[in-house]
Amino acid sequence: MKRNTLTVMAVLLWLTAFGNAFAQTSGKADYMADCARCHGVDGKGSVAAMREVKGYVSVDLTQLSKANGGVFPHQEVYGAIDGRKRFPAHFVGDMPTWGLKYQQPDRALPPGTEQEVTRRISAVVSYIESIQQK
């Protein structure tokens, strides 16, 4: 009985570690594909080509925790990326609504699509949290 319990615990720990590594990898991949062109590969928001765009506001994503009293603002970052509940009057800039883009509206939506949107946005949020500087 103890051996089975230890085996189950070891498998669960491995899955947790692998799942976290996968989330960071997929979050980084989505960040690089979808976010880096505006926020920079390093997350500091210093993209020279974007400074030429009228209305562009540089956001240093590596300083979000510091600007929030040392606590990473998960929900705010998630909401900014998702964008589907964003009030245009309360939002500065033309941040894409990734929650809609990740749904792939040009195809028939399979069951579980919302879980996939949540997974992808959460992975990007985790990646952004991982690049925080003190």
VENHUGI-V940291 format. One record per pair of residues at least 24 apart in sequence whose ideal C-beta (glycine too) atoms are under 10 Angstrom apart, sorted by the first residue. I is the first residue (numbers start at 0). GAP is how many residues later the second one is. D is the distance in whole Angstrom. If there is no record, write none. Layout:
# VENHUGI-V940291
I,GAP,D
I,GAP,D
This chain:
# VENHUGI-V940291
19,103,10
19,106,8
21,97,10
21,101,8
22,96,8
22,97,10
22,99,7
22,100,4
22,101,9
22,102,10
22,103,5
22,104,8
23,99,7
23,102,6
23,103,6
23,105,10
23,106,6
24,98,8
24,102,9
25,93,8
25,94,7
25,96,10
25,97,5
25,98,9
25,100,9
25,101,9
26,92,10
26,93,8
26,94,9
26,95,8
26,96,3
26,97,5
26,98,7
26,99,5
26,100,3
26,101,8
26,102,9
26,103,8
27,95,8
27,96,8
27,98,9
27,99,5
27,100,10
27,102,8
27,103,9
28,91,10
28,94,9
28,95,9
28,98,9
29,51,9
29,68,8
29,72,8
29,90,6
29,91,9
29,93,6
29,94,5
29,97,8
30,30,9
30,50,10
30,92,9
30,93,5
30,94,10
30,95,10
30,96,5
30,97,7
30,99,10
30,100,9
31,95,9
33,47,9
33,62,7
33,64,6
33,67,8
33,68,9
33,86,9
33,90,8
34,26,8
34,46,8
34,60,10
34,61,9
34,63,9
34,89,7
34,92,9
34,93,8
37,55,9
37,56,9
37,57,8
37,58,9
38,56,10
38,89,9
41,89,8
42,84,9
42,85,7
42,87,10
42,88,5
42,89,9
42,90,9
43,87,9
43,89,9
52,41,9
54,37,9
54,38,7
54,39,7
55,37,7
55,38,9
56,35,6
56,36,6
56,37,10
56,38,10
58,33,10
58,34,8
58,36,9
59,73,9
60,66,10
60,67,5
60,68,10
60,70,7
60,71,8
60,72,10
61,66,8
61,69,5
61,70,6
61,71,5
61,72,10
62,69,8
62,70,7
62,71,10
63,64,7
63,65,8
63,67,9
63,68,7
63,69,10
64,63,10
64,64,8
64,67,4
64,68,8
64,69,8
65,66,7
65,67,7
65,68,7
67,64,10
69,62,10
69,64,8
71,53,9
71,54,10
71,56,8
71,57,5
71,58,10
71,60,6
72,52,10
72,56,10
73,48,9
73,51,6
73,52,9
73,54,10
73,55,7
74,50,9
75,49,10
76,44,9
76,47,8
76,48,5
76,49,10
76,51,6
76,52,8
77,40,9
77,43,6
77,44,7
77,46,9
77,47,5
77,50,10
78,42,9
78,46,10
79,41,10
79,45,9
79,48,10
80,39,9
80,40,5
80,41,9
80,43,6
80,44,7
80,47,8
81,35,8
81,36,9
81,38,10
81,39,5
81,40,10
81,42,10
81,43,10
82,38,10
83,33,9
97,26,8
